[in-house]
Amino acid sequence: MRDRIFALMIVIAMPLAAQPPQGGRGGPPQSPQTMAPVDLTGYWVSVVNEDWRFRMVMPPPGDYQGVPMTPAAVKVADAWDPAKDEAAGDQCKAYGAPALLRVPEHLHFTWPDERTLRLDTDAGMQIRLFHFGDWKPPAGPPTLQGDSVAVWEFPRGRGNAEADSNVPPQGRGSLKVTTSHLKAGYLRKNGVPYSENAALAEYYDMLKERNGDVMLVVTIVTTDPQYLREPFIITSHFKKQANDAGWKPTPCSSRW
């Protein structure tokens, strides 16, 4: 587990350049949508290739393996009661941004405007908005999906002649999303908590398999000084779909 986390931290730390020079010589600045190195729009389906027993079935109470929890987090998780969550209208606590992409589901990416990328999930019917540029979050209480700021990142040396067969034709680069102002929720459905002090960083990378499948790999890094002893780093995988087959909006559930 530690070796995998170390490897992921090395990948995250690789030299990247944020937004490349915008516009051509004397041309107008490009919008985030126009300058996107990869096309995330469309439908994707979860590929559950790790942590199957925590994601495909309800993890039993007290099974917290793999999460670097503080003693305070263990105390909260040991007191977890799904009936209390339902009575309080908190069935969606395991569908907040830090855990949302661990739920087996379909994703749908769209651009509502040239500076906002929208992500919808059929599981829990959640909506996330990734804002580019100098967007200012509105005032208000924290929410399950928080306030997300996005930036395209490109490997240094972008534009050389080196070919990369594992990258779709759109080009090389990834999407980095940082999220704050989160309402407290669960990292796993059996009550493993994150607090309102949590912060989230995500890295969205597209890969093309030899069989032609286009995959989306999301590296998810959650930090929380209250409930995590160290960053909780996980990856989720999705396969691109040709259409909305399988898209089935389903309300949140605290029991499965």
C-alpha positions in Angstrom: 0.0 0.0 0.0 2.8 2.4 1.0 4.7 1.6 -2.2 1.6 2.5 -4.3 1.0 5.7 -2.4 4.7 6.7 -2.9 4.5 6.0 -6.6 1.4 8.1 -6.9 3.0 11.0 -5.1 5.9 10.8 -7.5 3.5 11.0 -10.5 1.7 14.0 -8.9 5.0 15.8 -8.3 6.3 15.4 -11.9 7.1 18.7 -13.6 4.1 20.2 -15.1 3.4 23.6 -16.7 0.1 25.2 -15.9 -1.9 26.9 -18.7 0.3 27.3 -21.8 0.5 30.6 -23.6 -2.9 31.6 -24.7 -3.8 32.6 -28.2 -1.5 32.8 -31.2 0.6 35.7 -32.2 -1.6 38.7 -31.7 -4.6 36.4 -31.4 -7.3 36.6 -28.7 -6.9 34.5 -25.6 -8.2 31.0 -25.8 -11.0 29.9 -23.5 -10.4 26.9 -21.1 -12.8 24.9 -23.3 -10.9 25.7 -26.5 -7.5 25.1 -25.0 -8.4 21.7 -23.5 -5.7 19.1 -24.3 -8.2 16.3 -23.8 -11.9 16.0 -24.4 -13.6 14.7 -21.3 -17.1 15.4 -22.5 -19.5 12.5 -22.9 -20.4 9.5 -20.8 -18.0 7.3 -18.7 -18.6 4.1 -16.7 -16.7 3.0 -13.5 -14.2 0.2 -13.9 -13.8 -1.2 -10.4 -10.3 -2.7 -10.4 -9.3 -2.0 -6.8 -11.0 -1.9 -3.3 -13.8 -4.0 -4.7 -15.0 -5.1 -1.3 -15.3 -1.5 -0.1 -17.0 -0.2 -3.3 -19.3 -2.9 -4.7 -20.8 -4.1 -1.4 -21.5 -2.3 1.9 -18.3 -2.4 4.0 -19.1 -3.8 7.5 -18.9 -1.6 10.5 -15.3 -1.3 11.8 -13.6 -2.3 8.6 -11.4 0.8 7.9 -8.5 -1.0 6.3 -6.3 1.3 4.1 -7.5 4.7 5.5 -4.9 6.5 7.6 -7.4 7.5 10.3 -6.7 9.5 13.4 -8.1 8.3 16.8 -10.8 11.0 16.5 -11.8 9.5 13.1 -12.0 6.0 14.5 -14.2 7.3 17.3 -16.6 8.9 14.9 -16.7 5.9 12.6 -17.4 3.5 15.4 -20.5 5.5 16.3 -21.8 5.4 12.7 -25.5 4.6 12.4 -27.2 4.8 9.0 -30.6 5.1 10.6 -29.5 8.4 12.2 -28.2 9.6 8.9 -31.5 8.8 7.2 -33.5 10.5 10.0 -31.3 13.6 9.6 -31.6 13.7 5.8 -27.9 12.9 5.4 -28.2 9.9 3.1 -25.7 11.6 0.7 -22.8 11.9 3.2 -20.8 9.2 1.3 -21.4 11.1 -2.0 -19.4 14.2 -1.3 -16.5 15.2 -3.6 -13.8 13.2 -1.8 -15.7 9.9 -2.1 -18.0 10.5 -5.1 -15.8 8.9 -7.7 -15.4 5.7 -5.6 -19.1 5.0 -6.0 -19.8 2.5 -8.9 -21.5 4.8 -11.4 -21.7 6.6 -14.7 -20.3 10.1 -15.3 -21.4 12.7 -17.7 -19.1 15.7 -18.6 -20.5 18.8 -20.3 -19.5 22.4 -20.8 -22.3 24.7 -19.6 -20.1 27.6 -20.7 -16.5 28.0 -21.9 -15.1 28.5 -18.4 -17.1 25.8 -16.5 -16.8 22.0 -16.8 -19.8 20.2 -15.3 -19.7 16.6 -14.0 -23.0 14.7 -13.3 -23.2 11.3 -11.7 -26.1 8.9 -12.0 -25.3 7.4 -8.5 -26.7 9.9 -6.0 -27.5 12.3 -8.8 -24.7 14.7 -7.8 -23.5 17.7 -9.7 -20.0 19.1 -9.6 -18.8 22.3 -11.3 -15.2 22.8 -12.2 -14.4 26.6 -12.6 -11.5 27.8 -14.6 -9.8 31.2 -14.3 -10.4 33.9 -11.7 -13.7 32.5 -10.6 -14.8 33.6 -7.1 -16.8 31.2 -4.9 -20.1 32.6 -3.7 -20.7 33.1 0.0 -22.7 30.5 1.9 -22.4 27.3 4.0 -20.1 24.4 2.9 -21.6 21.9 0.6 -21.0 18.2 -0.2 -19.3 19.1 -3.6 -17.6 22.2 -2.3 -16.0 24.9 -4.4 -13.8 23.5 -7.2 -11.2 25.4 -9.2 -9.7 23.7 -12.3 -6.6 24.2 -14.4 -5.2 22.4 -17.4 -1.7 21.1 -16.8 0.8 20.2 -19.5 4.1 18.3 -19.4 7.1 20.6 -19.8 8.4 20.5 -23.3 4.9 20.3 -24.8 5.1 20.7 -28.5 8.1 18.5 -29.3 8.0 15.9 -31.9 8.0 12.9 -29.6 5.0 10.7 -30.2 3.0 9.1 -27.4 0.8 6.2 -28.4 -1.0 6.2 -25.0 -2.5 9.7 -25.4 -5.6 10.4 -27.5 -5.3 12.7 -30.5 -6.3 15.8 -28.6 -2.8 16.0 -27.1 -1.0 15.7 -23.9 -2.1 17.1 -20.6 -4.3 16.6 -17.6 -6.9 18.4 -15.6 -6.1 19.4 -12.0 -9.1 20.2 -9.7 -8.7 21.6 -6.2 -11.8 21.6 -4.0 -12.4 23.4 -0.6 -15.4 24.6 1.5 -16.6 21.0 1.9 -19.4 19.9 4.1 -18.3 17.0 6.4 -19.0 13.5 4.9 -17.8 10.0 4.6 -14.8 8.6 2.7 -16.5 5.2 2.9 -20.1 4.3 3.4 -19.4 2.7 6.8 -18.9 6.0 8.4 -15.2 6.7 7.8 -15.3 10.5 8.2 -13.7 13.6 6.7 -14.4 17.0 8.3 -15.1 20.5 7.0 -11.4 21.1 7.3 -10.7 18.6 4.5 -9.2 19.7 1.1 -9.2 17.8 -2.1 -6.9 17.6 -5.1 -7.7 15.5 -8.2 -5.8 14.8 -11.3 -7.8 13.6 -14.4 -5.7 11.8 -17.0 -6.9 10.1 -20.2 -5.2 7.0 -21.7 -5.9 5.0 -24.8 -5.6 1.2 -24.5 -4.3 -1.0 -27.2 -7.8 -2.3 -27.9 -9.0 1.2 -28.6 -10.7 1.8 -25.3 -10.3 5.3 -23.9 -9.8 5.3 -20.1 -10.0 8.1 -17.6 -7.8 7.7 -14.5 -8.5 10.0 -11.6 -6.0 10.3 -8.8 -7.7 11.6 -5.7 -5.8 13.1 -2.8 -7.7 14.0 0.4 -6.1 15.9 3.2 -7.7 16.4 6.6 -5.8 17.5 9.7 -8.7 16.4 11.9 -9.4 12.9 10.7 -6.4 11.8 8.5 -2.8 11.2 9.7 -1.5 11.7 6.2 -3.0 12.3 2.7 -5.4 9.6 1.6 -4.5 8.8 -2.0 -6.6 6.6 -4.2 -7.3 6.2 -7.9 -10.5 5.6 -9.8 -10.9 4.4 -13.4 -13.6 5.0 -15.9 -14.1 3.8 -19.5 -15.5 6.1 -22.2 -18.9 5.2 -23.6 -20.3 5.9 -27.0 -23.6 7.0 -25.6 -25.7 7.1 -22.4 -26.3 3.4 -22.3 -26.6 2.4 -18.6 -27.2 5.9 -17.4 -29.7 5.4 -14.5 -30.1 8.3 -12.0 -30.5 6.8 -8.6 -30.9 8.7 -5.2 -28.3 8.5 -2.5 -28.4 5.6 -0.1 -26.7 5.2 3.2 -27.2 1.4 3.3 -25.7 0.0 0.0 
